[in-house]
Amino acid sequence: MKKILSTTVIIILILSMAGCKKTASNNEDFIQIAREEIPVADAETIDIQIIASVDKDNRSFVCYMTGNETQSRSYYALEFKNKGNARYEFVKLYKSMERGSDIYIQSWRDGYVFIVNNDACMNIQLSYPEGETQLIEVGKLPFLHYAEPTPLEYKFLDSEGNIIY
């Protein structure tokens, strides 16, 4: 009898934990999940801003910026699965890779997400294997662009076309 009771309790615990995934349905929820997942000091009080998101294959890649003009800035992304009815389930945290001062990239799905928060960066030049080159004008900062397929090469350019490192 004890084995049956123990087994039943374990099964109930496992089933109840299966439904405990973090979900978001509005910007406040997305920010709260970011506060819980992003590994920064003072996560409960640091400024966290949603930059923008990319939606593909029933997934959302939500990009965040932490800090402000007087704090160090960091760039992260959280992937969510669209569960329907404006509900999103947290999947994974990504730390963006720095490619220059306030310029970051992140590989996601079949492409790259580019995040620019550097006012000297005016364009992103993307080169593809077939020889095609695409020039993306950087808009309002912080700026996000998703390039698919993954470019062979990318360059961040200033107003005179010089590469920013």
FISE-402289 format. One line per field, with one value per residue: residue number from 1; residue in three letters; x, y, z of N, C-alpha, C in turn. Coordinates in Angstrom, 3 decimals. Example, Ala and Ser with C-alpha at 12.3 -4.5 7.8 and 13.67 -1.06 7.14 Angstrom:
REM residues 2
i = 1,2
aa = Ala,Ser
nxx = 13.190,12.850
nyy = -5.690,-2.250
nzz = 7.800,7.080
caxx = 12.300,13.670
cayy = -4.500,-1.060
cazz = 7.800,7.140
cxx = 13.200,12.900
cyy = -3.300,0.030
czz = 7.800,7.870
//
This chain:
REM residues 165
i = 1,2,3,4,5,6,7,8,9,10,11,12,13,14,15,16,17,18,19,20,21,22,23,24,25,26,27,28,29,30,31,32,33,34,35,36,37,38,39,40,41,42,43,44,45,46,47,48,49,50,51,52,53,54,55,56,57,58,59,60,61,62,63,64,65,66,67,68,69,70,71,72,73,74,75,76,77,78,79,80,81,82,83,84,85,86,87,88,89,90,91,92,93,94,95,96,97,98,99,100,101,102,103,104,105,106,107,108,109,110,111,112,113,114,115,116,117,118,119,120,121,122,123,124,125,126,127,128,129,130,131,132,133,134,135,136,137,138,139,140,141,142,143,144,145,146,147,148,149,150,151,152,153,154,155,156,157,158,159,160,161,162,163,164,165
aa = Met,Lys,Lys,Ile,Leu,Ser,Thr,Thr,Val,Ile,Ile,Ile,Leu,Ile,Leu,Ser,Met,Ala,Gly,Cys,Lys,Lys,Thr,Ala,Ser,Asn,Asn,Glu,Asp,Phe,Ile,Gln,Ile,Ala,Arg,Glu,Glu,Ile,Pro,Val,Ala,Asp,Ala,Glu,Thr,Ile,Asp,Ile,Gln,Ile,Ile,Ala,Ser,Val,Asp,Lys,Asp,Asn,Arg,Ser,Phe,Val,Cys,Tyr,Met,Thr,Gly,Asn,Glu,Thr,Gln,Ser,Arg,Ser,Tyr,Tyr,Ala,Leu,Glu,Phe,Lys,Asn,Lys,Gly,Asn,Ala,Arg,Tyr,Glu,Phe,Val,Lys,Leu,Tyr,Lys,Ser,Met,Glu,Arg,Gly,Ser,Asp,Ile,Tyr,Ile,Gln,Ser,Trp,Arg,Asp,Gly,Tyr,Val,Phe,Ile,Val,Asn,Asn,Asp,Ala,Cys,Met,Asn,Ile,Gln,Leu,Ser,Tyr,Pro,Glu,Gly,Glu,Thr,Gln,Leu,Ile,Glu,Val,Gly,Lys,Leu,Pro,Phe,Leu,His,Tyr,Ala,Glu,Pro,Thr,Pro,Leu,Glu,Tyr,Lys,Phe,Leu,Asp,Ser,Glu,Gly,Asn,Ile,Ile,Tyr
nxx = 0.813,1.971,3.810,2.149,0.881,3.131,4.055,1.859,1.869,4.345,3.845,1.786,3.196,5.102,3.419,2.208,4.391,5.019,3.341,4.367,5.771,7.269,5.223,4.180,2.050,1.896,3.757,4.750,4.883,6.814,9.039,9.273,9.928,12.364,13.812,14.023,15.563,17.819,21.229,22.220,23.537,21.486,19.039,16.352,15.935,17.323,17.323,15.428,14.776,12.634,13.814,13.033,11.273,11.554,9.634,9.151,8.326,6.397,7.695,9.065,11.602,12.759,14.336,16.389,17.578,19.686,20.299,21.289,22.023,23.776,24.497,26.158,25.603,23.923,23.130,20.592,18.647,15.502,13.945,10.699,7.911,5.063,2.015,-0.553,-3.613,-2.489,-0.474,2.738,5.371,8.258,11.399,14.287,17.326,19.471,22.729,23.861,26.409,29.180,30.165,31.312,31.378,28.490,27.255,25.863,25.442,23.422,23.074,20.245,17.721,17.552,19.263,20.767,20.468,20.776,21.831,21.940,23.145,24.634,25.413,27.145,27.048,25.742,24.924,24.423,26.239,25.591,26.775,26.288,26.629,26.127,27.094,25.564,24.962,23.734,22.542,21.713,19.954,20.523,18.103,16.090,17.564,17.584,18.398,17.125,17.675,16.754,18.389,17.975,18.701,21.523,24.049,27.111,29.110,29.394,29.317,29.721,28.994,30.121,29.055,30.607,31.132,33.109,34.428,33.220,34.671
nyy = -1.188,1.244,1.589,2.026,4.413,6.119,6.051,7.193,9.787,10.716,10.657,12.572,14.877,15.082,15.510,17.927,19.645,19.753,21.629,24.060,25.977,29.092,31.720,34.349,37.133,39.770,42.896,43.504,40.978,39.784,41.359,40.736,37.982,38.230,39.583,37.510,35.667,36.834,37.136,39.398,41.737,43.005,42.489,42.773,45.485,46.859,48.819,47.536,47.087,46.325,45.840,45.034,42.503,39.347,37.303,33.945,30.824,30.096,30.967,33.458,35.835,37.742,40.716,42.326,45.151,45.958,48.250,51.783,55.182,55.824,53.435,50.313,48.714,45.830,43.222,41.005,38.126,36.522,33.523,32.603,30.403,30.505,30.037,30.457,32.422,34.842,34.038,33.240,30.975,30.653,29.673,29.741,31.429,33.833,35.159,37.957,38.474,40.592,42.926,45.298,48.640,48.869,47.289,44.372,40.839,37.930,34.563,32.988,30.692,30.416,32.508,35.727,37.943,41.337,43.846,47.206,49.941,52.161,55.350,56.092,54.162,53.750,52.044,48.554,46.251,43.467,40.428,37.780,34.259,33.936,36.202,38.405,41.582,43.389,46.425,47.660,50.205,51.760,52.460,54.162,54.211,52.015,49.684,46.964,44.205,41.424,39.057,36.807,34.335,33.274,35.651,35.587,37.324,40.270,43.799,46.697,49.998,53.422,56.870,57.591,55.268,53.745,50.957,50.001,49.044
nzz = 0.000,0.761,-1.299,-3.493,-2.737,-2.504,-5.160,-6.470,-5.356,-6.348,-9.125,-9.278,-8.440,-10.521,-12.738,-11.959,-11.937,-14.607,-15.717,-14.902,-16.328,-17.222,-18.252,-20.452,-21.119,-21.618,-21.889,-19.311,-18.132,-19.792,-19.134,-16.397,-16.487,-17.781,-15.782,-13.944,-15.342,-16.640,-16.037,-14.126,-11.754,-9.156,-10.451,-9.899,-9.720,-11.696,-14.728,-17.341,-20.673,-23.356,-26.532,-29.153,-31.052,-32.789,-34.832,-35.679,-37.055,-35.042,-32.802,-30.637,-30.480,-28.179,-27.625,-25.241,-23.360,-20.754,-18.049,-18.161,-19.223,-17.155,-16.101,-16.655,-19.770,-20.983,-23.300,-24.082,-25.075,-25.006,-25.765,-26.739,-26.897,-28.872,-27.513,-28.243,-28.000,-27.088,-25.313,-24.178,-23.848,-21.922,-23.274,-23.666,-22.689,-24.202,-24.532,-26.022,-28.522,-28.422,-30.890,-31.267,-29.895,-28.155,-30.115,-31.198,-31.906,-32.557,-33.153,-34.451,-35.118,-38.544,-39.121,-38.353,-35.617,-35.360,-33.199,-32.629,-30.880,-31.119,-31.909,-33.937,-35.840,-38.955,-40.976,-41.776,-43.457,-45.344,-46.610,-48.888,-49.798,-52.587,-53.704,-53.446,-51.974,-49.253,-47.973,-44.946,-43.498,-40.455,-38.141,-35.735,-32.531,-29.675,-32.253,-34.139,-36.274,-38.207,-40.076,-42.622,-44.978,-42.893,-43.099,-45.008,-44.415,-42.398,-41.851,-39.887,-40.450,-40.509,-41.054,-43.230,-44.488,-43.370,-41.569,-38.410,-35.444
caxx = 0.000,2.866,4.393,1.123,0.723,4.354,4.053,0.808,2.358,5.407,3.206,1.086,4.224,5.668,2.409,2.003,5.576,5.026,2.601,4.941,6.670,7.027,4.484,3.977,0.944,2.009,5.133,5.152,5.260,8.091,10.075,9.436,10.683,13.738,14.420,14.312,16.481,19.044,22.185,22.842,23.371,20.319,18.078,15.003,15.800,18.020,16.481,15.363,13.930,12.477,14.224,12.110,11.237,11.481,8.728,9.388,7.999,5.682,8.622,9.401,12.944,12.562,15.647,16.357,18.757,19.686,21.103,20.912,23.206,24.714,24.815,26.677,24.530,24.083,22.099,20.178,17.394,14.784,13.096,9.404,7.060,3.712,1.056,-1.879,-4.367,-1.557,0.332,4.066,6.070,9.710,12.152,15.733,18.012,20.644,23.596,24.317,27.863,29.603,30.932,31.757,30.772,27.025,26.870,25.795,24.755,23.020,22.583,18.937,17.052,18.359,19.817,21.408,19.807,21.741,21.372,22.831,22.790,25.808,24.965,28.073,26.735,24.673,24.490,24.963,26.433,25.510,27.210,25.799,27.482,25.891,27.673,24.630,25.273,22.571,22.880,20.596,20.099,20.212,17.076,16.044,18.298,18.311,17.921,17.208,17.409,16.937,18.814,17.853,19.551,22.703,25.002,28.474,29.928,28.666,30.161,29.012,29.608,29.795,28.446,31.499,31.332,34.222,34.032,33.265,35.124
cayy = 0.000,2.402,1.754,2.615,5.797,6.838,6.164,8.153,11.120,11.070,10.942,13.863,15.923,15.213,16.129,19.321,20.412,19.899,22.831,25.200,26.760,30.527,32.217,35.791,37.538,41.209,43.386,43.397,39.579,39.566,42.016,39.963,36.764,38.680,39.850,36.225,34.857,37.531,37.093,40.684,42.146,43.855,42.238,43.208,46.940,47.452,49.158,46.545,47.589,45.469,46.564,44.603,41.044,38.706,36.161,32.969,29.430,29.996,31.369,34.885,36.126,39.062,41.289,43.220,45.931,46.301,49.425,53.072,55.992,55.865,52.060,49.471,48.100,44.461,42.871,39.607,37.776,35.367,32.881,32.158,29.640,31.042,29.014,30.886,33.290,35.847,33.435,32.845,30.154,30.840,28.524,29.801,32.718,34.008,36.319,38.452,38.580,41.953,43.085,46.691,49.384,48.837,46.563,42.962,39.910,36.665,33.559,32.473,29.972,30.329,33.814,36.507,39.126,42.414,44.887,48.370,51.063,53.015,56.398,56.229,53.124,54.195,50.957,47.204,45.664,42.012,39.752,36.404,33.392,34.102,37.468,39.493,42.439,44.145,47.508,47.927,51.485,51.693,53.440,54.653,53.379,50.838,49.167,45.517,43.681,39.975,38.719,35.389,33.381,33.805,36.231,35.074,38.360,41.483,44.929,47.836,51.136,54.774,57.721,57.671,53.919,53.085,49.867,50.270,47.845
cazz = 0.000,0.808,-2.638,-4.356,-2.288,-2.903,-6.618,-6.816,-4.987,-7.302,-10.422,-9.143,-8.422,-11.870,-13.595,-11.572,-12.332,-16.061,-16.069,-14.196,-17.175,-17.146,-19.399,-20.536,-21.982,-21.867,-21.721,-17.907,-17.917,-20.479,-18.318,-15.156,-16.810,-18.043,-14.472,-13.320,-16.149,-17.039,-14.919,-13.805,-10.360,-8.903,-11.526,-9.522,-9.789,-12.849,-15.872,-18.413,-21.749,-24.537,-27.734,-30.209,-31.128,-34.100,-34.773,-36.737,-36.738,-33.775,-31.734,-30.556,-29.990,-27.594,-27.288,-24.085,-23.000,-19.338,-17.729,-18.735,-19.540,-16.026,-15.726,-17.729,-20.547,-21.474,-24.275,-23.980,-25.739,-24.481,-26.769,-26.238,-27.798,-28.913,-27.097,-28.663,-27.085,-26.541,-24.243,-24.640,-22.861,-21.942,-23.759,-23.500,-22.586,-25.058,-24.271,-27.321,-28.688,-28.742,-32.124,-31.263,-28.799,-28.260,-31.327,-30.811,-32.793,-31.979,-34.086,-34.062,-36.196,-39.764,-39.421,-37.300,-35.096,-35.154,-32.280,-32.695,-30.016,-31.286,-32.832,-35.057,-36.833,-39.843,-41.845,-41.646,-44.787,-45.293,-47.841,-48.949,-50.628,-54.026,-54.134,-53.157,-50.834,-48.822,-47.059,-44.041,-42.818,-39.029,-37.790,-34.358,-31.576,-30.128,-33.530,-34.287,-37.618,-38.365,-41.434,-42.943,-44.273,-42.219,-44.046,-45.015,-43.779,-42.036,-41.452,-39.321,-41.124,-40.061,-42.092,-44.391,-45.024,-42.679,-40.677,-36.978,-34.716
cxx = 0.866,3.484,3.402,0.936,1.929,4.391,3.022,1.262,3.425,4.805,2.491,2.089,4.806,4.675,2.179,3.188,5.618,4.311,3.171,5.922,6.281,6.321,4.295,2.788,0.947,3.454,5.623,5.598,6.615,9.249,10.323,10.226,12.138,14.463,14.826,15.418,17.818,19.995,22.918,22.611,22.164,19.250,16.679,14.813,16.452,17.025,16.575,14.342,13.833,12.838,13.229,12.091,11.167,10.589,8.970,9.026,7.374,6.578,8.816,10.758,12.896,13.903,15.485,17.679,18.630,20.555,20.546,22.181,24.201,25.096,25.430,25.499,24.913,22.914,21.855,18.942,16.809,13.912,11.837,8.687,5.656,2.724,-0.368,-2.543,-3.463,-0.786,1.635,4.787,7.578,10.410,13.618,16.225,19.227,21.410,24.148,25.827,28.241,30.464,31.459,31.076,29.265,26.541,26.971,25.113,24.365,22.522,21.249,18.236,17.988,19.008,20.550,20.483,20.912,21.105,22.406,22.279,23.954,25.452,25.938,27.776,25.524,24.095,25.115,25.049,26.485,25.919,26.794,26.643,27.309,26.463,26.771,25.095,24.040,23.036,21.628,20.857,19.661,19.241,17.225,16.736,17.469,17.601,18.106,16.881,17.676,17.242,18.749,17.898,20.755,23.666,26.389,29.395,29.034,29.666,29.251,29.734,29.174,29.247,29.309,31.781,32.507,33.676,34.222,33.670,34.701
cyy = 1.266,2.666,2.433,4.088,6.642,7.060,7.190,9.579,11.585,11.435,12.287,15.014,16.158,15.904,17.586,20.188,20.632,21.169,24.094,26.009,28.229,30.976,33.721,36.069,39.044,41.642,43.280,41.971,39.279,40.162,41.218,38.680,37.123,38.943,38.553,35.458,35.524,37.617,38.423,40.979,43.065,43.709,42.750,44.715,47.579,47.776,48.040,47.046,46.538,46.317,46.300,43.081,40.601,37.492,35.252,31.580,29.263,30.284,32.876,35.024,37.564,39.578,42.372,43.965,46.233,47.532,50.685,53.884,56.098,54.476,51.344,48.819,46.687,44.151,41.369,39.394,36.550,34.828,32.377,31.367,30.207,29.918,29.354,31.742,34.289,35.330,32.922,32.118,30.335,29.543,28.607,31.242,32.714,35.245,36.746,38.644,39.984,41.967,44.504,47.375,49.493,48.286,45.076,42.141,38.668,35.754,33.048,31.906,29.893,31.660,34.419,37.654,40.138,43.458,46.006,49.451,52.057,54.076,56.658,55.218,53.553,53.063,49.635,46.650,44.146,41.436,38.294,35.595,33.588,35.406,38.658,40.253,43.265,45.197,47.846,49.249,51.324,52.819,53.900,53.662,53.137,50.193,47.657,45.139,42.187,39.694,37.212,35.252,34.071,34.381,35.594,36.032,39.550,42.535,46.025,49.083,52.469,55.574,57.845,56.302,53.181,52.032,50.299,48.973,47.891
czz = 0.000,-0.569,-3.569,-3.999,-2.711,-4.400,-7.073,-6.512,-5.976,-8.653,-10.370,-9.146,-9.812,-12.791,-13.228,-11.964,-13.826,-16.492,-15.469,-15.051,-17.099,-18.419,-19.290,-21.451,-22.251,-21.579,-20.276,-17.582,-18.570,-19.670,-17.034,-15.404,-17.095,-16.723,-13.776,-14.036,-16.465,-15.848,-14.698,-12.329,-10.257,-9.989,-11.190,-9.640,-11.012,-13.968,-16.906,-19.421,-22.848,-25.749,-28.850,-30.186,-32.577,-33.925,-35.969,-36.225,-35.360,-32.561,-31.801,-29.888,-29.492,-27.088,-26.226,-23.953,-21.517,-19.131,-18.364,-18.961,-18.391,-15.521,-16.925,-18.449,-20.960,-22.385,-24.222,-24.837,-25.050,-25.601,-26.085,-27.322,-27.714,-28.622,-27.530,-27.603,-26.368,-25.332,-24.851,-23.517,-23.021,-22.350,-23.352,-23.418,-23.513,-24.601,-25.615,-27.341,-29.137,-29.998,-32.289,-30.089,-29.024,-29.599,-31.001,-31.892,-32.003,-33.093,-33.565,-35.283,-37.399,-40.120,-38.249,-36.904,-34.809,-34.241,-32.312,-31.775,-29.993,-32.321,-33.975,-36.165,-37.655,-40.692,-41.426,-43.058,-44.646,-46.641,-47.758,-49.923,-52.131,-54.575,-53.888,-51.919,-50.523,-47.820,-46.250,-43.331,-41.361,-38.710,-36.351,-33.426,-30.319,-31.324,-33.580,-35.725,-37.625,-39.822,-41.624,-44.458,-43.635,-43.250,-43.903,-44.257,-43.441,-41.588,-40.919,-39.801,-40.533,-41.240,-43.346,-44.994,-44.414,-41.723,-39.224,-36.300,-33.283
//
